[in-house]
Amino acid sequence: MNFDFTDDQQAIKRTARDLLADRFKPDTVRELAEAERYDDAHWTEIAELGWAGIAIDEAHGGQGLGTVELAILAEELGYTVAPAPFLSNAAGGLAIQHAGSDAQRERLLPGIASGEARATAGLLRGGAAALVPDADSAAAIVLLRAPGANGAAPGSGVVLDPADCEIEPLATIDQTRRYARVTPREGAGEPLGGDVGPALHRIATVVSAEIVGVAQRTLEMAVDYARDRQQFGRPIGAYQGVSHRCADMLREVESARSTVLWAAWAADAEPETLPLAASMAKALASDAGWNVTASALQVHGGIGFTWEHDLHFLLKRAKVDGALFGTAGEHRERVAALSGLG
Amino acid sequence: MDLTLSPNEQAFRDELRGWLADNHPGEEPSGDEAAWEFRLAWQRKLHEQGYAGLSWPEEFGGRGATLIEQAIFGEEMARAKAASPANVLGLVMGGPVVIAHGSEEQKRRYLEPILSGEEIWCQGFSEPESGSDLASLKTKAVKDGDEWVVTGQKVWTTFAHHAKWCMLVARSDFDAPKHQGLTYFLMDMEQEAVQVRPLRQITGEEEFNELFIEEARIPEENVVGGVGNGWAVAITTLMHERAGLGAASAASVKIALGQLIELARERGVADDPIVRQKVAALLIEAEALRLNAWRGLTQIMKTGIPGPEGSLPKLQWSAVNQGLTELAVAIQGEDGLLRESDWTYRFLRARANSIEGGTTEILKNIIAERVLNLPRLR
């Protein structure tokens, strides 16, 4: 039993933390978010570092590392709320790698791993995917239909050329990332070769990891503020109304982190545990993301409600991430179905 | 990162599981005396196998188990629904304190009878006026020749009527700052000056006692860790009380959640969306509790210092146990209000979970001050 990162994983985390702190300074994030765009130079650098293909097989041009390493990067990118198409491309890569056919892997994974032909993935309900990150700029769009929780209905997936889809850009509250509604044309695209479950569970895990990073950042901001801000002659963090709120935020962040790490580990080492672990992680992280960022805003008081303060970028990212690849309520329902409630 | 047990840990668990399968004491009998005899017999059996002083070093008759092995032990005992041994306070708190702070003579004198269950221990910390603010306690110890004379009142003392020794913290210096004037004593319970009165709790049972101490005599060689060091010594016992409990408590709520799911099915509400959401939320919180506990143990083993997640299991456990018993009572409708139901008992008993062993509010203070480094209110 060793519930901690290896030295290599620690090194990935440290490198990412340092580099991202420099590349995605709050002013840079603000500028990109307000302009609703990404900086291509950021993506080029992320791809050159090998991050775009971190969990993709070496045979297909990736680093051949696991979901744990991918989750480490997702958390760190979340921590800086980086405007970059990393998560969407990672989701597209997981979908092809774990649900695609050999031919689809060979065709698509090299471009995903090198970052030169990005993919994205979305959750298909009815005839459309309502919230697909970076669909307007991806070279390939993978839409996944979740299987019924108890095998009632099989899942399915399709790889689409963006030209075969209606892509409607959405003005969501999260301006640090582009989202679109995607409606594939009737009969368009190529079905995925394999079972979509393992891909969906991994994607949910990685989105959850990003939320942990976002929540961690706002927890730190709230604690720093509570130490500095004085009212009634004391730092507000000395009052239990504030300090207990911060303790609750820590509980939510650490619980989400433990559960996400468990799910990421299961994806790599104990796949039979993954469906339950991934849904537990996404349920917990989705709720923690909102509760913690909203709590951080409350600790900041009025200043946290202003556009000038950076908190709202994190709060909005956490809220939208909470809905990506299944809400907390949907994942709790899966947990119930997997736990003997039928 | 590896969340599986190492070959050694696996071997420890398999051996324990096998032994438990052959030696499980069965269900605890009803009736106080019968239950007590049962627990004494269970302790002797555990001791014969070397499981009594699991965490104690081998030189003192223990097994020198790692933290992970202690957690596995707790998990397996919870999973097997095996009763606690009679002298649990001596094993978990008293022995470790004597080992850490006691003199050689004290180690020779006290440790073996704790393991065998020959001498039962109880704890005299809390007082009617000193609960969360333990260091404000007022029980008075005055030196008289080579003895201390102790007068005061203690409360929430488990097993006081069976105990030979009381781990007693008393104020030996009223002029010193409150944390520095305390001394840790081993008080002989078999004297007229110590009166035990059972405390009836909201479940109707009498699990705890009050101690009325009127000029009790304690020889000076029964001071542990030196006069005036009582606070530091007492803190060691509290840390021992909390370490490794997380994994065991996670295992026991997991069993309870299985029973809750059973109940939901029996009562025909397993497909009610609200019940499903609530059960799932509890299952997830229980899993997070288990994972936080194991992550915390890894941190302690690596660095010697508990990580931030290690401080969470106690308050998470109390919330999950309260939540699941509340849901079980709600699922039963009017039947849930009947005293005869086991769920109703557990529902009432769970109210103490967020108070005993550190209130949720105190635990949040600790997290805020020591983990998040927020300023102190005081």
HADDOCK unambig.tbl for C-alpha pairs under 7 A between the chains (distance, minus, plus):
assign (segid A and resid 1 and name CA) (segid B and resid 2 and name CA) 5.67 0.50 0.50
assign (segid A and resid 1 and name CA) (segid B and resid 3 and name CA) 5.05 0.50 0.50
assign (segid A and resid 1 and name CA) (segid B and resid 4 and name CA) 5.34 0.50 0.50
assign (segid A and resid 1 and name CA) (segid B and resid 5 and name CA) 4.82 0.50 0.50
assign (segid A and resid 1 and name CA) (segid B and resid 6 and name CA) 5.99 0.50 0.50
assign (segid A and resid 2 and name CA) (segid B and resid 1 and name CA) 5.54 0.50 0.50
assign (segid A and resid 2 and name CA) (segid B and resid 2 and name CA) 5.08 0.50 0.50
assign (segid A and resid 2 and name CA) (segid B and resid 3 and name CA) 6.02 0.50 0.50
assign (segid A and resid 2 and name CA) (segid B and resid 298 and name CA) 5.86 0.50 0.50
assign (segid A and resid 3 and name CA) (segid B and resid 1 and name CA) 5.45 0.50 0.50
assign (segid A and resid 3 and name CA) (segid B and resid 2 and name CA) 6.13 0.50 0.50
assign (segid A and resid 3 and name CA) (segid B and resid 3 and name CA) 5.93 0.50 0.50
assign (segid A and resid 3 and name CA) (segid B and resid 294 and name CA) 6.86 0.50 0.50
assign (segid A and resid 3 and name CA) (segid B and resid 295 and name CA) 5.15 0.50 0.50
assign (segid A and resid 3 and name CA) (segid B and resid 298 and name CA) 5.77 0.50 0.50
assign (segid A and resid 4 and name CA) (segid B and resid 1 and name CA) 5.16 0.50 0.50
assign (segid A and resid 4 and name CA) (segid B and resid 298 and name CA) 6.97 0.50 0.50
assign (segid A and resid 5 and name CA) (segid B and resid 1 and name CA) 5.08 0.50 0.50
assign (segid A and resid 6 and name CA) (segid B and resid 1 and name CA) 5.91 0.50 0.50
assign (segid A and resid 227 and name CA) (segid B and resid 374 and name CA) 6.00 0.50 0.50
assign (segid A and resid 227 and name CA) (segid B and resid 375 and name CA) 6.59 0.50 0.50
assign (segid A and resid 237 and name CA) (segid B and resid 374 and name CA) 5.67 0.50 0.50
assign (segid A and resid 237 and name CA) (segid B and resid 375 and name CA) 6.04 0.50 0.50
assign (segid A and resid 238 and name CA) (segid B and resid 374 and name CA) 6.58 0.50 0.50
assign (segid A and resid 238 and name CA) (segid B and resid 375 and name CA) 4.96 0.50 0.50
assign (segid A and resid 238 and name CA) (segid B and resid 376 and name CA) 5.25 0.50 0.50
assign (segid A and resid 238 and name CA) (segid B and resid 377 and name CA) 4.63 0.50 0.50
assign (segid A and resid 239 and name CA) (segid B and resid 377 and name CA) 6.26 0.50 0.50
assign (segid A and resid 243 and name CA) (segid B and resid 368 and name CA) 5.66 0.50 0.50
assign (segid A and resid 244 and name CA) (segid B and resid 364 and name CA) 5.63 0.50 0.50
assign (segid A and resid 244 and name CA) (segid B and resid 365 and name CA) 6.85 0.50 0.50
assign (segid A and resid 244 and name CA) (segid B and resid 368 and name CA) 6.83 0.50 0.50
assign (segid A and resid 246 and name CA) (segid B and resid 368 and name CA) 6.85 0.50 0.50
assign (segid A and resid 247 and name CA) (segid B and resid 364 and name CA) 5.64 0.50 0.50
assign (segid A and resid 247 and name CA) (segid B and resid 367 and name CA) 5.84 0.50 0.50
assign (segid A and resid 247 and name CA) (segid B and resid 368 and name CA) 5.55 0.50 0.50
assign (segid A and resid 251 and name CA) (segid B and resid 312 and name CA) 6.49 0.50 0.50
assign (segid A and resid 254 and name CA) (segid B and resid 309 and name CA) 5.95 0.50 0.50
assign (segid A and resid 255 and name CA) (segid B and resid 288 and name CA) 5.17 0.50 0.50
assign (segid A and resid 255 and name CA) (segid B and resid 292 and name CA) 6.44 0.50 0.50
assign (segid A and resid 258 and name CA) (segid B and resid 288 and name CA) 6.62 0.50 0.50
assign (segid A and resid 258 and name CA) (segid B and resid 291 and name CA) 5.79 0.50 0.50
assign (segid A and resid 258 and name CA) (segid B and resid 292 and name CA) 6.05 0.50 0.50
assign (segid A and resid 259 and name CA) (segid B and resid 288 and name CA) 6.02 0.50 0.50
assign (segid A and resid 259 and name CA) (segid B and resid 291 and name CA) 6.83 0.50 0.50
assign (segid A and resid 280 and name CA) (segid B and resid 284 and name CA) 5.69 0.50 0.50
assign (segid A and resid 332 and name CA) (segid B and resid 277 and name CA) 5.87 0.50 0.50
assign (segid A and resid 332 and name CA) (segid B and resid 280 and name CA) 5.34 0.50 0.50
assign (segid A and resid 332 and name CA) (segid B and resid 281 and name CA) 6.59 0.50 0.50
assign (segid A and resid 333 and name CA) (segid B and resid 276 and name CA) 6.58 0.50 0.50
assign (segid A and resid 333 and name CA) (segid B and resid 277 and name CA) 6.21 0.50 0.50
assign (segid A and resid 335 and name CA) (segid B and resid 280 and name CA) 5.74 0.50 0.50
assign (segid A and resid 336 and name CA) (segid B and resid 276 and name CA) 5.72 0.50 0.50
assign (segid A and resid 336 and name CA) (segid B and resid 279 and name CA) 6.98 0.50 0.50
assign (segid A and resid 336 and name CA) (segid B and resid 280 and name CA) 5.14 0.50 0.50
assign (segid A and resid 340 and name CA) (segid B and resid 261 and name CA) 6.91 0.50 0.50
assign (segid A and resid 341 and name CA) (segid B and resid 261 and name CA) 6.44 0.50 0.50
assign (segid A and resid 341 and name CA) (segid B and resid 270 and name CA) 5.41 0.50 0.50
